[in-house]
Amino acid sequence: MRCWLHCGPGQHDDGNTAMIPQDAQEFSEKLAAFVGTHRRIVADFGRSLANARHFLKLAERSLEREPEETVE
């Protein structure tokens, strides 16, 4: 399998010439699932950062206001 990934099919004379198509299809499916999962993770993280930025802005606005009454 390493030869197919590294050098491409049919480039060696040592009998390790290529993966069978079924293995290549399985690898392709696993890679697509892996990439899809990590894209979702990155998107979720981006949304979390946007939410945090929003709440920080709200906190800054509330600190800028003068409190009308304070309880001691």
N, C-alpha and C positions, 0 to 999 in steps of 0.2 A: 504494500500500500504506500510506503514511503516513496518508492520510485515514481509511482504515478503522480503523487503530489509534488515531488521535488523536480523531477526531470521531464515528466510527460510520458505517455505510453510509447512503448516500442523503442526506447533509446538505449537499452542495455543488452548485451549479449550473454549475460549470466543467468538467463532463464527467468529473471524477474522483470518481465517485459511490460506488463500492464495489469491493471485491475480488471476484473470482469465487470460488465456494465451494471449488474445488480449491486455490487459494492459501491460503484460510483454513484448510483442513484440514491442509495442509503446514505452515503456521505453527504450528498447534496441536500437531502431532506433534513439531516441533522444540522448541517450548517445553516440552512434557512431558518430552522426553529431557534437555534442559538442566536442568530442575528436579530430575529424578530423579538425574542425575549429581551435582549439587551437594548434594543431601540425603545421598547416600552419602559424599561427601567430608566433610561436617560430622559424620556419624555415625562415620566412621573417626577423625577428629580427636578426637572425644569419647572414643572407646575408648583412643586413645593417651594422652590426658590422665589417664584413669582408671588405666592401667597405670603411668604415671610417678608418680602419687600413691601407688600401692601400693608401688612400689620405694623411694620416699622414706621411707615408713613402715617398711619392712624395714630400710633403712639406719639410721634413727634408733634402732630397737630394738637393732641390732647395736652401735651406739655406746654405748648405755646399759649394756650388759653389761660386766662386768669381765673382762679376759682372764685365763685361769687361768695360763698360762705365756707369758712373752715371751722371744724369742730375741734376743740382742744380738750 
